[in-house]
Amino acid sequence: MKVPSFELQVRVARLQDHLRAQGIDGALLVQRADTLYYSGTAQNVHLYIPRAGRPLVLAYRDFARAQSESSWGVVPLTGLSKLPEFIEGAGNPLPNVLGLEFDVLPVSQFERYRRLWPEAVFRDISAAIRHQRAVKSDWELERLKEAAEIYPQLLVYAREILRPGMTELELEGLLEGKARALGHGGFVRTRGFGSEFHFGAVTAGARAAVAGAFDGPVVGAGLSPEHPGGASVAGIAEGEPIVVDTVSVVRGYQIDQTRMFVLGRLSPELTEAYRVACEIEERLRRLLLPGRVAGQVYEEVLTWVKDNTPYAENFMGFAHSRVSFVGHGVGLELDELPTISRGAKDILVPGMVIAIEPKFVFPGVGVVGIEDTVVVEGSTGASFLSKAPRELQIVRAEGDAGGQKADETLR
């Protein structure tokens, strides 16, 4: 199923409005998520969008697939040196002002473009693209809802297979295999420089509280210095808080969710912290109103945690490893705009999709928290796109005859 041509036409028209307003003659896009967004194909292409008229998809590999997937005209790209020739051949004047994705474009490739257009002025259009992509259309929201169908089924499967002594890596691998069988696409695209991500992270106990390079509240011990985050080969013990933080992707669109599991009983202290995390999530959801400034929402949440909980020092990390956000945009990439973060100036508008993730990190003990993907809508706050139950997932361990029960719900 192709991206509808009307959907692509609206996306391109909005970018062209920006080009004309900024006096830019055309945009040359190469980053995979951006070219997919405007062309409908994830093949290796250069996409030229003039300030008026039809875009030009220049396919290096694979031309036939790009031609079948995109609603725009596609031509084979036989070499970067021919870019000006192809642009002129499509009836476009050569740009005097050319927009590029400065945030992701390698310097070496930028230098090649400068040699092709020695007289041109180059402008950064990455912010405009990211802000446009932050607001999802009805068609995109339907894809996100499809992605949200996977995670609830993973929770059921996790309850079936989780057992004492199972390693984090084994649990994560089985969950990823199940997700793929349910339609998870596999690719988890990110935009940040040096960013690496996959299906997600399954971490338990004190290992979940290990800090690392990943810019998130929960990193995990990982497998080695070369893979320093996520699941480890340690066995999961009874009573440990188990963080199941995974991404489901359907047709490129990502849903980010976190749920908590425990084998047997979770300590009263961590149970209470989880209840507070769920309360924060609900407060945050109600604060995500059209017209609100993202950074102000973040400060209100931070203030509430400081004034009403004993966990301020553990919120979104600990000590030097704390992060300064509590939500991030998701869509074709995991790190989209807006971010609900310190100093963020984005004004929330209907259609923005955000993963909100209040979490508490207790060094030497573990992590508790929750994450859901929501869409900004109207006067009652954002609406959940996530469909999984929010209760603490309690799996009875062998010999567990009392305390928390397997079917007990804790918020």
N, C-alpha and C positions, 0 to 999 in steps of 0.2 A: 504494500500500500504506500503510494507516494504521499509526500506532504502536499496538501491541496494547493493548486496554483493560486487561488485567491489568497491563502495564507501567506505565501511567498510574496505576492504582489503588495500586500499591506506592509510587510516588513521592509521591503526594499523602498517603497514610497516614503516611509517614515525616515529612513536613513537619508534618502535624497532630499527631503525637507531640511535636514540638518546640514547637508553639504551646501545647499544653496544659501542657507542662512549664514554660514561661516565663510562663504566665498571659496569653497573647495570644488575643483572641477571634477574630481572622481576619487573613488576609494579602491585601493588594491588590497584585497584581503587574502591571507594565507593560513591563519590559525584555524584548526580543524573545527572547533565548535562554532566559530563565526561563519566560516564558509558553509557549514551544514545548515546553520540558522537561515541564511539568506538564499541558499541554492537548493537545499533539499537533498544533497548528496554528501556523504562522508568520504568520498574518494579524494585522492591527492590532486587538488585543483588550486589554481589561482582564480580568484573571483574579482572581476573589475565591474564596479558599479558607477556609472557616470552620473552626473548631477541631474540628468534627465534621460529618459529612454530605458531600453532593456539592458539588463546586466549581461555580462559576457563570462561564461564559465569556460576556463581554459584547463583542460584535464590532462595531467601528466600520466596518471595511472589510477584507475583504469578508464579509458575513454568510453568504452561501450557501456559499462555500468553507470558511469556518470550520466551518460546520455539517456539511459532508461530511467534513472531516478530523479533527474531534475526537470522542472518545467521550463527552464530557460534554454536558450541555444547553447550547445556545447561544441567546442572545437578541440582537436588534439593540440597539446602544448609540446612542441618538439624542441624547445630550448628557451631559457629565460631571455636570451638576447633578442628573441622575436616578439617579446611582449608589445613594444610600441607598434610593430607592424600589425599584429592581431587587433589591437585597439583601434587603429585607424581603419583597418579592413572592415570592421564592424560598423563603420560610419561615425565614429567618435573622434573629435579633435584630440590631439595629444594634450594631456593636462599640464597646465602651468603651475597649479597647486594640487598636490596629490596627497590624499589621506592614507596613512598607514597605521598599523596596530603597534605602536611603539612599546607597549608593555610586554609584548611577547615576541617581537621580531628580532631574530639574531642580528648582531651588528654586521656580520659578514654578508648576510643577505641584503641588509640595508645598503651597504656599500655597493653592491651590484646594481641596485635600483638607482643609486646616485650616478653611476656610470651610464646607465641607460637614459636617464633624464638629467643631464648635467645642468640645465638651466632651470629646472623646476624647484619650487619650494615645497618642502615636505611638512605635513601637519599631522599631529597625533589625533586619531579619532577613536582610540580604544575606549575612553571614558564614555563617549556618546553611544558606542555599541553596547557596552556593559549596562548602561542605564536603560537603554531600549529593551534589552533582553531581560532585565529585572522584572518587567511587567508582562505577565503571561496572558496569552489569548485564551479564548474558550477552548480552542483545539488543543493547545498545550496543556491546559488544566485537565482535559480528558486523558491525555497520555500520563500525566502524573497520577491520576486516580487509578489507572491501570497498574502502574508500578506499585501503588499502595496495596494492591490485592495480595502481593507476595508475602509480606512480612507476617501477617496473622497466621498464615499456614506454616511459616517457619517456627513460630512459637509453639504450635501444636507438635510439630516434629521434634523440636528441642526437648519438650517434656517427655517424649517417648524414648529418646536415646540417651538422655543425660544420666550419668551414673558416677558414683564415687571413684576416683582414680583416673577417669578419662582425662586426657590432657587437653589443655586449651586449644592446641593446634588441631587435635582430632575433632573436637567439637566444632571449631570454626570451619574445618574442611568439609565435614559432613553437612553443615548448614549451607555452605556455598554450593555444594553439589546439588542439594535439594532446591536451592534458589534457582540454579540454572535449569533444573528440570521443570520448574514452575514458570520459566520464561525470562529470568534475569539475564540481561544482555551481556554482562561481564565487564565491559569497559566502564571504569569510573573516571570520568574526565575531570581534571582540575586545571586551573589557569596559572596559579602562582609559580614563580620561578623556583625550580628545584623541588617542586611539590611531587610527592609520590603517594599513591593511594591505591587500594584494591577493594575487595568486597567489604572490608570493615575490620573490626577487631573484636575478638572474644577474649576477655581477660578476667582473672578472678583473684580475689584476696589481695594481699599486699602488692602483688605484681602489677595490678591495675593502676596502682598509685605511683609507679615508677615514672619519673619525668623523662622527657626526651626532646628531640628536635622538632617533632610535629607540632604545629601551632594549634593545639587543641587542649582541652582540659584533661583528657584521658589519653595516654600514650601506650602504656604497657611495656613489659620487659622485652618482648620480641624474642627472636631466635638467636641473635648474635650481634656483634658490633656492626656487621654489614646490613643487618635487617633489624634496626633498633626500635621496634615498636610493634604493638599488636600481640598476638598470641605467642605463648612460649610452649615449651615441651613439658612444663610442670603439670602434675596431676591436680585435678580440682578436688578439694576436700569438702567434707560436710561443714555447713555453717558459713562458708566463704561467700561473700557477695560476688555474683557473676554478672559482668557487664556484657551484654550482647548488642553491640553497636554496629549496624550494618547498613549498606546502601542497596536498594533495589532499583534496577534500571530497566525501563521498557521503552523501546524506540528512542533511546538516548536520554530520556528524561528520568531524573533521579529523585527518589524519596529517601530521606535520611531519618533513621529511627534508632532509639535505644530503649531496651527494656532490661529489667533486673530479674535474675534467677537466684535461687538458693536451693541447695540440697539439704533438706531437714529444716533447721531453724536459723533464722537471722537474728542477731543480737537485738535486744530492745533499742539500744542506742542507734544502730544503723537503720532499724525499722522506722524509728522516728525521723531520722534524717531523710529517708526516702519519702515519707509523708510530706515533709516540708518541701522537698524538691517538687513534688506533684502540685503542691499549693502554689509555689512560685511559677510553675509552668502555666497554671490557670490564670494567675494574676497577669503574667506577661501576655498571654493570649488576649486578654481583655484590653490591654494597653495598646495593642497594635491596631490603631485606628487611623483611617485616612486623614492626612493633614498633620499627624504627629511627626516630630523630628526623631530619627532613629537614636541619636546620641542621648537625647533627653529621656527616652524610654529606658535606655540602659542605666542611666543614673538613678532613675526612680526605682528600678529593680534592685540596684546595688544598695541604695539607701534603705529599702525595706528589709533586705537581708541583714544589714548592720543593726537596724533598730529592733528587729523582731525575732531574730534567731541567734543561737549561740555559735553559728557556723560561719561567721563572716570570714574568718581566716582560712577556711577550707573551701570557699565558694569559687568554682571555676579554676581549680588548681590550688597549689600551696606554695607559699614563699616565692622564690624566684620563678617558679614554673607556672604561676597563675597567668591566665589569659585575660584580655580586656574586652571580651565580648560574651554575649549570652545567646546569640543567634546569628545565622548567616544565610544568605540567599542560596537557593538551589534551583537547578533546572538542567540544562545541558551540561553544566559544570557544577562541581560540589562547592565551589567557593565563589558564588555569584554575589551580586549586590541585591538588596542592601545588607549591611551588617548592623546588628544591634550591638553597637560597640562604643567605647569611649570616644567622644568627639565626632562621631558620624553625623554628617549634615544632610543625609538623604531624607527627603520628605516622603512618608509612606503614602502610597496610592493603591486603590483597588487593583488586584491582580498580582501584586508582589507576593512571591512564595518564599517562605523563610523557615528554616529548621531551627527551632528553639530548643535549647539544651541545658537547663539548669542542672548542675552536677556538683557534688561535694567530694573532695579528695582528702582522705585521712591517711597520711604516710604511715607505713607499717601495718595498716589495717585493711584498706581497700577503698573502693569508690562506690557511691550510690548516686543515682540520678535518673533522669528520663529525657527523652528527645522525641519530638514530633515535628512533622512538616505541616505548616499551616499556610493559608492564603488570606491576605488582607482583604476585607470586604467592606463592612459597614459599621453602623453605630454600636454594635455589640461586640466588636473586636474581630479578630481573625477566626477563620473556620478551619477545623481539622481536615487535612487531606489524609493523614494517617488513619488507619482503620483498626489497628491492633488494640486489644484491651490494655488498660494502663495499670492493672493490678500487679503487685509483686508476684512473680511466678514461683510458686513453692512446689518443689518436687520432693516427695517423701523419700527419705533415705532408708536403707535397710535398718530395721530395728527401731524406727522412729514411731513410737506408739502414742505420743502426745504432743503438746505444744502446738505450734502452727500446723495446720492440716494442709494437705495437698490441694484441697479445693477452697482454701481460705483466701479471701481477698483483702489486701492491705493497701491503703493509699497513703 
